[in-house]
Amino acid sequence: MTGDYKSHLFNFSSSYFGGGLKRILAYLQWFNEQGGACFVLNDRLKGIEKTFPANRYCFLRQHSIAKIFNYSAKLNQFIAEVGEIDLYYSYGIPLPRKVGRVNWAHIANVLTLIRSGKYISFRRSLELQLLGFLLKNSMKYADVISAESESSLSLLNRSLKAKLVVSVNGSDEEITAYKDQSDFNTTSHIENIAVAVGTCRYKCMDDVYKIYLHLRESNPSLHLIIVGIKEDVPAYIQKDKLVILRGVLSQLHVCNLLKNAKYYITATLIENSYNAASEGAFLAKEAFVSDIGPHRELFKNVSYKVINNLNTRVASLYVQRQNLNLSNLKPWVQVINDMIHTTQCERLS
């Protein structure tokens, strides 16, 4: 799909790591190759414009109050400089008004849609409650609202006039690994490790550890590798000599760990998407993932077992990589083309 996208403005200014960064990099690359689009990015990503020079950039460094209320004189000036905007895409940020002909709001954090106090700190919960209120209030300006799973979309008020669509994170890494079937036919590179990624409260490290201990009963030398903020890991888990804390790692390092892992474990209670689980399930040999909505979507038409006798908050879905298929995954190119197609349909409606 080709066209002139210089009148497409993407506001990613609240994101600079994780799934948000993956989407940013994919969009920057694709639109750069198409002649360029306009991007509002977080100031921490300054320098990235040298890699994708065809795009037009505005970098924002906002104080917390300005960020929450989505006010920025610099952003308003950039919008004015761009001129007539065909698509205004806002990633996890309240829409200030009808900025473009088509206004697209993407839900970046599902915690803004629910009562999140039991999942995160009290202060962070208050911040997300306020952000959630502003996001919901701004949806009256949206022509399209997207989230990364049907599960997340189901949390929205269905009386909204906007078109509701699922816009998943691209799974290029998993698709490439899966297609390289030679990797699956040998166990020579598999290490006797289980890998868990993410240590915040809703990732439930205590439940991850229960699953790991269950596996260790029949595999006494199995090590647990934990990626994430070390201080968030309970002390009793840190004291286990077979547990290795790797701290925060780059996406590339995480993928390399998973490719060599015998097991991937996640006990997360809530997610906007299945992206993290798909990386673990498609890259590691076997996976235990929590039985929540987005993960069920990932394993649609896939053979798995439900394990509910490990005394965890939610059951686990056990799946082997060899039983997976690509039917529920999309590459970034398809994700972006789907977005453009939806935008064009909205412009014509």
N, C-alpha and C positions, 0 to 999 in steps of 0.2 A: 504494500500500500504506500503510495507516494503522494506528496502534496506540499503546500506551503504552510508551515506551522509556526511562522514568526509571530502570528497573532495568538498563539497558545501560551498562556502564562501559568506556570506551576509553582505553587507556594509550598515549599518543604522546609521553611525556616525553623520549625520546632524540632527537626530531626537531624541527627548526625552519626548514628550508630545503629547496629542491629538490623532488623527487618526494614526499617525506614531507609537506612543507608543502602541496602541492597536495591531497593526500588529506585532511589535517587540515581545510583550508578547506572542501572539499566536504562532509565529514561534519558539520562544525559547522553549515554552512548548512542542510543537509537536515534534521538532527535538530532544529535550532532551529525550523524551519517545522512540525515534527510535534509540538511541545510540549516538546521538550528531552530530552537524555540527559546522562550524566555523562562528563566528560573530565579526564584527567590530562595536563597539557601542560608543556612546557619553560618555565622561568621567563622566557626571552627573548621569549616570546609574550604576556607579561602586558599587558593592555589590550585584547586581542582579544575578551574577554568582553563588552565594551560593544557590539560589533557583533552578537553572537549571545547576547542576554541570557536566552533561555529555557533554555539549557543550564546545568548545574552544573559548577563548575570546581575543580580543585586544581592549583596550579602548583608544580613541583619544581625546585630548584636543588641538584643532588647533586654531591658530590666524586667523583672518578674511581673510587675503590674501591667506594663505595656504589653507584655507577651500574652497575659491572660485575656486582656480586653482587646487584643488584636489591633492595637493602635501603633502606627509607625509613620512618621512624616516621610521617612526615606522610602518606605514601601509605597505610600500614596504618590510620591513624586515619580517613582519607577512606573507605576501603573499609568500615570499621565503621559510619561515618555513613550511607553509602548503604543499608546493610542487605542484604536478600536480593537477590542479583545474578543476573539471568537470563543475561546475556552478559558475559563478561570478554574483551576484545579487546586483545591485546598486540602492539604494532607494533615488531618488532625487538628486543624485550626478553625475557629469559628469564622464563618463568612461575614464580612463587615457590612455587605450590601450586595446588590446585584452588580457584580463587577464586569462580567462578560455576557455575551449572547447566550452562552451555556455556562452555568455555574455548577461545579461538581464538588461535593463534599465527601471526602474519604474518611471513614472512621479508622483512626490509627491505633487507638487504645480502647479495648472493650470495657475497661474499668471505668471509663467515663459514663457508661450507660447503666451501671448497676450501683448498689450500695457496696462499696469496696473496702469498708473498714476492717473486715476480718482477713483481708488478703495483704494489706500493706500498712505502713505506719499511719498513725492518726493524722499527722500533718499532711502527708502525701494524700491521704484519703480526702481531706478537706479541699486540697488543691484540685483534685480530680472531680469532686462534686461540683465545685464552682465552674471548672472547665466544661463539665458535662452539661450543666445548666445553660451555659452560653452556647455550646454546640447545638443543643436541642432548640434553643430559641432562634438560632441563626438558620436553621434548616428551612425556614419559610422562604429563604432566598435561593434555595438549591433547586436545580432542575434534575440533578442526578445525585443520589446518595449511594456510596459503595462501602462495603466492608469485605473482610477477607474470608468470610465463611457465611453459610446460610444461618448458622447458629447465632452469629453476631447480628445479622440483619433481623432475626426474629425478635431482638430486644427493642427494635424501633417501633414507634407508633405507626401502625399500618394505614392510618388515615392521612398520612403525609401525601401531598400531591406529587412529590418528586418521584422519579423512576428509581426503584431500588434494584441494585445489581451487585453480584459478587465479583470482586476483583482480587483474585488471589495473588500471592507473591509467586513470582516465577521460580521454577524448580530446575533450572538448567544443570546444576551440579548433580542432582539426583538422576536426572534423565541420562546424562552422559555416563555416569557410573553404572547405571542399570544396563545401558546398551553395550557396555564393555563386558560381555558375558564371560570372557576369559577370567576376569577377577573372581567370579562366583564359583568357578569350577576348581578352585584351589584354595586350600586353607593355609598355605605356607606363609602368607603375610599376616595372618590373624594372630593377634596377641591375646593373652588370657587376661583381658581387662573388660570392665564394664564402665561406660562413660555416661555421666550426667552433666547436663549443661544448664546453668542458671541456678542461683541460690536465694533469690528473694522469697519472701514468705509464702506466696501462693504456689511456689514450685515444690513445697512440702518435702524438704530434705529428709525429714524423719521417715516419711513413707518411702522415699528412694532408698534409704538405708535398709528398711525392712525387706524390700524386694531384693536388694543386694545380698543380705544375709541369707535369704531363702536360696539364692543361687549358690552361695558359698557352702551351704550344707553338703552339696554334691560335688563341689569344686573348691576345696579348701585353699588353694593358692590364688584364687581369683582376686585381682586388685580392683578397687573402685577409684576411677579418676573423676574428680569434680572440677568443673570449669565454672568460674564465677568469683564473686567477692568472698574472700576467705573468711572474713569476720562474720558473715551471715550463716556460716555452717555451724551447727550446734557443737559445743565443746566435746561431747562424748563421741561424736563421729570423728572429729579431728584427732582424737587420741588413738583411734584404731590404726595400727601399724600398716595395715593393708589398704588404707585410704590415702590417696595422694591428692593434695590440693594444688591445682595448677594456676589458680588466679584467673584474671580476665585475659582471654586470648583473642587473637584476630580470627576472622571468619575462616581464613585459609588454614590456620592451625587447628581449629575445631574440626573442620572437614577431614583433615589428614588423620586426626585422632580417631574419628568415627570410622574411617575406611579400614583401620587396623583393629577395630574393636570387635570382640566377640558379642558384646551386648550393648545396647543403648537403653537407658532407663529414664523415664520422665513420669512424675506423679503430679504434674501441675493440675490445679483445680479449675483454671479458666484460661482461655487463650482467644485472641481475635482470629487466629488462623491456625492451620495445621503445619505451617512451614517448618518450625523447629522439629516437630515429630517426623515429618517426611524426610528431612535430612538424616535424622537418626535411623529411621527404619530402612531407608534405601541405601545408606552407606555402611551401617554396622551389619553383622551377620544375623543377629536376632534382636528383637526389640520388645520392651515392655512399656506401653504408653497408657496413660490414664484414660479411662472410659468417659470422655466428655464429647460434646457435640462435634467440634471441628475434627477430632480424631476419628470419629465414626464416618465423617464425610471422606476422609482420606482413605479409609479402608472399605469403602463401598465396593461391592463385587470382588472382595479379597477374602481369602480364607484366613481366619484368625480364631484364637481361643479367648474366652472371657475368664479371667482368673479373679475370684473374689474371696479367697480364703487366706489372704496375707495380712489382714487387720489394718488395711490402709483406708483412707477416707473414701476413696472411690475405687471401683474394681480396675484391674489392668487388662488391656488388650495385648495378647502375646502374638507376635507375628514373626515369621521367618522371611528374610529378604527374598529367597528363592520363590516364595509364593506371591510376591507383589506383582503388580502390573502398572503400566504408565497411564491408564485410562483417566485417572483423576488428577494428573499433573499437567501443567502448562509451562512452556518456555516463556521467557520474558517477551519475546517478539510477539507471541500470540496474545499475551496479556495487554500489551500496548495497542496492538491492532484492534482488539475487542473494545478497548476504551475509545479509540478514534471512531470506530464504527458506531458506537452508542452516541458519541458526540454529534456525528453527522446526522444520525436519525433524529436527534433532539432539535437540531437546527432546522430540519425540514418539517418538523411537526407543528 
